[in-house]
Amino acid sequence: MASYYLDSNPNLPNKGCDIHHVCPETCPNLPPMIERIELGDLPDCKTAIHVARRKFYNQAHLISECSHCSDSTPH
């Protein structure tokens, strides 16, 4: 299992129209610690996206997988 993160907080002002990406701890696109939210140790990115969308239900449509991770992770 890997630790997964959401690249920013969808509940913060001025983030209402941004897409928020879910990345594993090994992703080169992962932002600094202050700009991400830990989702926990999870088996895969699909599970991490599910956790993030449940946590930020009102902004679930703005949460997706990091483009780098989607290219390198088998589905």
QUIZINOR-V21727 format. One record per residue. N is the residue number from 1. RES is the residue in one letter. PHI is phi in radians with two decimals (* if undefined). OMEGA is omega in whole degrees, 0 to 359 (999 if undefined). BURIAL is # if it has 16 or more other ideal C-beta (glycine too) atoms within 10 Angstrom, else .. Layout:
BEGIN
N/RES/PHI/OMEGA/BURIAL ; N/RES/PHI/OMEGA/BURIAL
END
This chain:
BEGIN
1/M/*/179/. ; 2/A/-2.14/173/. ; 3/S/-1.40/179/. ; 4/Y/-2.05/183/# ; 5/Y/-2.37/169/# ; 6/L/-1.70/190/# ; 7/D/-1.22/173/# ; 8/S/-2.93/184/# ; 9/N/-1.63/180/. ; 10/P/-1.10/180/# ; 11/N/-1.47/180/. ; 12/L/-1.33/176/. ; 13/P/-1.07/180/. ; 14/N/1.22/177/. ; 15/K/-2.04/187/. ; 16/G/-1.08/183/. ; 17/C/-1.98/179/. ; 18/D/-1.43/171/. ; 19/I/-1.52/181/. ; 20/H/-1.88/185/# ; 21/H/-1.76/176/# ; 22/V/-1.75/183/# ; 23/C/-2.35/171/# ; 24/P/-1.35/182/# ; 25/E/-1.07/182/. ; 26/T/-1.59/184/. ; 27/C/-1.25/178/# ; 28/P/-1.22/179/. ; 29/N/-1.55/182/. ; 30/L/-1.10/181/# ; 31/P/-1.32/177/. ; 32/P/-1.02/184/. ; 33/M/-0.91/182/. ; 34/I/-1.19/183/. ; 35/E/-1.86/180/. ; 36/R/-2.49/180/# ; 37/I/-2.13/179/# ; 38/E/-1.30/178/. ; 39/L/-1.72/177/# ; 40/G/2.02/176/. ; 41/D/-1.45/186/. ; 42/L/-2.31/185/# ; 43/P/-1.26/182/. ; 44/D/-2.85/183/. ; 45/C/-1.18/179/# ; 46/K/-1.03/178/. ; 47/T/-1.14/180/. ; 48/A/-1.08/177/# ; 49/I/-1.10/178/# ; 50/H/-1.04/179/# ; 51/V/-1.08/180/# ; 52/A/-1.10/181/# ; 53/R/-1.19/176/# ; 54/R/-1.24/182/. ; 55/K/-1.18/181/. ; 56/F/-2.05/187/# ; 57/Y/-0.93/183/. ; 58/N/-1.17/180/. ; 59/Q/-2.02/184/# ; 60/A/-0.96/181/. ; 61/H/-1.19/180/. ; 62/L/-1.69/184/# ; 63/I/-1.88/179/# ; 64/S/-2.58/179/. ; 65/E/-1.39/175/# ; 66/C/-1.00/182/# ; 67/S/-1.10/177/. ; 68/H/-1.13/181/. ; 69/C/-1.20/180/# ; 70/S/-1.20/177/. ; 71/D/-1.32/186/. ; 72/S/-1.82/183/. ; 73/T/-1.83/176/. ; 74/P/-1.19/181/. ; 75/H/-1.79/999/.
END
